[in-house]
Amino acid sequence: MLRVLSSVLLTALPLALCLAQKPPQPVQVSTNLTKPDSEGRQLLTVKIAIEKGWHIYANPAGAAGPVPTAVQVEAASALRDVQIQYPPGKLKMQAGENFRIYEDTVEITVRLQRAVINDQPDSSPLTVTVRYQACNDQICLPPRTVKLTAAP
């Protein structure tokens, strides 16, 4: 009985330790959305906070390879206009290639115009999707997609 118990413990303990170690999540994403004006215009700010020692790739990132940060916005009714303004990012040389990256905090501005129905602009929540790839000097994490709901 003791032998069986020790076998179970020796097998289960490493598995439990592996499951307990979550991959790092060095990036936090949040949004701020203004109320639509009478013509349905709104300003969405996507704020990305990046832990010290980590970076994500700008849009455009530069050389092919890394996944550039991308923002997508959807609404219940069709959006009339969407203009996403990505900051240029900081130039970084890596593996003989030039890349553009974001560090610390970055704000991506999205100017959009909503549909106006019966003289009222659509004010339903937006679905904001942000895709990015976080790296430090040793590793790159797999690309990650975060979905958020933004409401004024």
Contacts in CASP RR format, 6 or more apart in sequence:
PFRMAT RR
TARGET T0000
AUTHOR 0000-0000-0000
METHOD contacts of the structure
MODEL  1
MLRVLSSVLLTALPLALCLAQKPPQPVQVSTNLTKPDSEGRQLLTVKIAI
EKGWHIYANPAGAAGPVPTAVQVEAASALRDVQIQYPPGKLKMQAGENFR
IYEDTVEITVRLQRAVINDQPDSSPLTVTVRYQACNDQICLPPRTVKLTA
AP
23 141 0 8 1.000
24 141 0 8 1.000
26 50 0 8 1.000
26 51 0 8 1.000
26 53 0 8 1.000
26 54 0 8 1.000
26 134 0 8 1.000
26 136 0 8 1.000
26 141 0 8 1.000
27 48 0 8 1.000
27 49 0 8 1.000
27 50 0 8 1.000
27 51 0 8 1.000
27 54 0 8 1.000
27 56 0 8 1.000
27 132 0 8 1.000
27 134 0 8 1.000
27 144 0 8 1.000
28 48 0 8 1.000
28 49 0 8 1.000
29 46 0 8 1.000
29 47 0 8 1.000
29 48 0 8 1.000
29 49 0 8 1.000
29 130 0 8 1.000
29 146 0 8 1.000
29 148 0 8 1.000
30 46 0 8 1.000
30 47 0 8 1.000
30 49 0 8 1.000
30 148 0 8 1.000
31 44 0 8 1.000
31 45 0 8 1.000
31 46 0 8 1.000
31 47 0 8 1.000
31 128 0 8 1.000
31 148 0 8 1.000
31 150 0 8 1.000
32 44 0 8 1.000
32 45 0 8 1.000
32 47 0 8 1.000
32 150 0 8 1.000
33 42 0 8 1.000
33 43 0 8 1.000
33 44 0 8 1.000
33 45 0 8 1.000
33 126 0 8 1.000
33 150 0 8 1.000
33 151 0 8 1.000
33 152 0 8 1.000
34 42 0 8 1.000
34 43 0 8 1.000
34 44 0 8 1.000
34 152 0 8 1.000
35 42 0 8 1.000
35 123 0 8 1.000
35 152 0 8 1.000
36 42 0 8 1.000
36 114 0 8 1.000
36 121 0 8 1.000
36 122 0 8 1.000
36 123 0 8 1.000
36 152 0 8 1.000
37 121 0 8 1.000
38 116 0 8 1.000
38 121 0 8 1.000
39 113 0 8 1.000
39 116 0 8 1.000
39 121 0 8 1.000
40 80 0 8 1.000
40 113 0 8 1.000
40 114 0 8 1.000
40 115 0 8 1.000
40 116 0 8 1.000
40 121 0 8 1.000
40 122 0 8 1.000
41 111 0 8 1.000
41 112 0 8 1.000
41 113 0 8 1.000
41 114 0 8 1.000
42 111 0 8 1.000
42 112 0 8 1.000
42 113 0 8 1.000
42 114 0 8 1.000
42 152 0 8 1.000
43 109 0 8 1.000
43 110 0 8 1.000
43 111 0 8 1.000
43 112 0 8 1.000
44 73 0 8 1.000
44 109 0 8 1.000
44 110 0 8 1.000
44 111 0 8 1.000
44 112 0 8 1.000
44 126 0 8 1.000
44 128 0 8 1.000
44 150 0 8 1.000
45 107 0 8 1.000
45 108 0 8 1.000
45 109 0 8 1.000
45 110 0 8 1.000
46 71 0 8 1.000
46 107 0 8 1.000
46 108 0 8 1.000
46 109 0 8 1.000
46 110 0 8 1.000
46 128 0 8 1.000
46 130 0 8 1.000
47 105 0 8 1.000
47 106 0 8 1.000
47 107 0 8 1.000
48 56 0 8 1.000
48 69 0 8 1.000
48 102 0 8 1.000
48 105 0 8 1.000
48 106 0 8 1.000
48 107 0 8 1.000
48 108 0 8 1.000
48 130 0 8 1.000
48 132 0 8 1.000
49 104 0 8 1.000
49 105 0 8 1.000
50 56 0 8 1.000
50 102 0 8 1.000
50 103 0 8 1.000
50 104 0 8 1.000
50 105 0 8 1.000
50 106 0 8 1.000
50 134 0 8 1.000
52 104 0 8 1.000
53 103 0 8 1.000
53 136 0 8 1.000
53 137 0 8 1.000
54 103 0 8 1.000
54 134 0 8 1.000
54 135 0 8 1.000
54 136 0 8 1.000
55 92 0 8 1.000
55 101 0 8 1.000
55 102 0 8 1.000
55 103 0 8 1.000
55 134 0 8 1.000
55 135 0 8 1.000
55 136 0 8 1.000
56 69 0 8 1.000
56 101 0 8 1.000
56 102 0 8 1.000
56 106 0 8 1.000
56 132 0 8 1.000
56 133 0 8 1.000
56 134 0 8 1.000
56 135 0 8 1.000
57 66 0 8 1.000
57 67 0 8 1.000
57 68 0 8 1.000
57 69 0 8 1.000
57 99 0 8 1.000
57 100 0 8 1.000
57 101 0 8 1.000
57 102 0 8 1.000
57 132 0 8 1.000
57 133 0 8 1.000
57 135 0 8 1.000
58 68 0 8 1.000
58 69 0 8 1.000
58 86 0 8 1.000
58 87 0 8 1.000
58 88 0 8 1.000
58 89 0 8 1.000
58 90 0 8 1.000
58 99 0 8 1.000
58 100 0 8 1.000
58 101 0 8 1.000
58 102 0 8 1.000
59 68 0 8 1.000
59 69 0 8 1.000
59 70 0 8 1.000
59 86 0 8 1.000
60 68 0 8 1.000
60 100 0 8 1.000
61 67 0 8 1.000
61 68 0 8 1.000
61 99 0 8 1.000
61 100 0 8 1.000
61 101 0 8 1.000
62 68 0 8 1.000
62 97 0 8 1.000
62 98 0 8 1.000
62 99 0 8 1.000
62 100 0 8 1.000
63 97 0 8 1.000
63 98 0 8 1.000
63 99 0 8 1.000
66 99 0 8 1.000
66 133 0 8 1.000
66 135 0 8 1.000
66 140 0 8 1.000
67 131 0 8 1.000
67 132 0 8 1.000
67 133 0 8 1.000
67 143 0 8 1.000
69 86 0 8 1.000
69 102 0 8 1.000
69 106 0 8 1.000
69 108 0 8 1.000
69 130 0 8 1.000
69 131 0 8 1.000
69 132 0 8 1.000
70 130 0 8 1.000
70 131 0 8 1.000
70 132 0 8 1.000
71 84 0 8 1.000
71 86 0 8 1.000
71 108 0 8 1.000
71 110 0 8 1.000
71 128 0 8 1.000
71 129 0 8 1.000
71 130 0 8 1.000
72 128 0 8 1.000
72 129 0 8 1.000
72 130 0 8 1.000
72 131 0 8 1.000
73 79 0 8 1.000
73 82 0 8 1.000
73 84 0 8 1.000
73 110 0 8 1.000
73 112 0 8 1.000
73 126 0 8 1.000
73 127 0 8 1.000
73 128 0 8 1.000
73 129 0 8 1.000
74 126 0 8 1.000
74 127 0 8 1.000
74 129 0 8 1.000
75 114 0 8 1.000
75 122 0 8 1.000
75 124 0 8 1.000
75 126 0 8 1.000
75 127 0 8 1.000
76 122 0 8 1.000
76 124 0 8 1.000
76 125 0 8 1.000
77 114 0 8 1.000
77 115 0 8 1.000
77 117 0 8 1.000
77 122 0 8 1.000
77 124 0 8 1.000
78 115 0 8 1.000
79 112 0 8 1.000
79 113 0 8 1.000
79 114 0 8 1.000
79 115 0 8 1.000
80 113 0 8 1.000
80 114 0 8 1.000
80 115 0 8 1.000
81 111 0 8 1.000
81 112 0 8 1.000
81 113 0 8 1.000
82 110 0 8 1.000
82 111 0 8 1.000
82 112 0 8 1.000
82 113 0 8 1.000
83 110 0 8 1.000
83 111 0 8 1.000
83 112 0 8 1.000
84 108 0 8 1.000
84 109 0 8 1.000
84 110 0 8 1.000
85 108 0 8 1.000
85 109 0 8 1.000
85 110 0 8 1.000
85 111 0 8 1.000
86 108 0 8 1.000
87 102 0 8 1.000
87 106 0 8 1.000
87 107 0 8 1.000
87 108 0 8 1.000
88 100 0 8 1.000
89 100 0 8 1.000
89 101 0 8 1.000
89 102 0 8 1.000
89 106 0 8 1.000
90 100 0 8 1.000
90 101 0 8 1.000
90 102 0 8 1.000
90 103 0 8 1.000
91 98 0 8 1.000
91 99 0 8 1.000
91 100 0 8 1.000
92 98 0 8 1.000
92 99 0 8 1.000
92 100 0 8 1.000
92 101 0 8 1.000
93 99 0 8 1.000
114 121 0 8 1.000
114 122 0 8 1.000
114 123 0 8 1.000
115 121 0 8 1.000
115 122 0 8 1.000
116 122 0 8 1.000
123 152 0 8 1.000
125 149 0 8 1.000
125 150 0 8 1.000
125 151 0 8 1.000
126 149 0 8 1.000
126 150 0 8 1.000
126 151 0 8 1.000
127 147 0 8 1.000
127 148 0 8 1.000
127 149 0 8 1.000
127 150 0 8 1.000
128 147 0 8 1.000
128 148 0 8 1.000
128 149 0 8 1.000
128 150 0 8 1.000
129 145 0 8 1.000
129 146 0 8 1.000
129 147 0 8 1.000
129 148 0 8 1.000
130 145 0 8 1.000
130 146 0 8 1.000
130 148 0 8 1.000
131 143 0 8 1.000
131 144 0 8 1.000
131 145 0 8 1.000
131 146 0 8 1.000
132 143 0 8 1.000
132 144 0 8 1.000
132 146 0 8 1.000
133 140 0 8 1.000
133 141 0 8 1.000
133 142 0 8 1.000
133 143 0 8 1.000
133 144 0 8 1.000
134 140 0 8 1.000
134 141 0 8 1.000
134 144 0 8 1.000
135 141 0 8 1.000
END
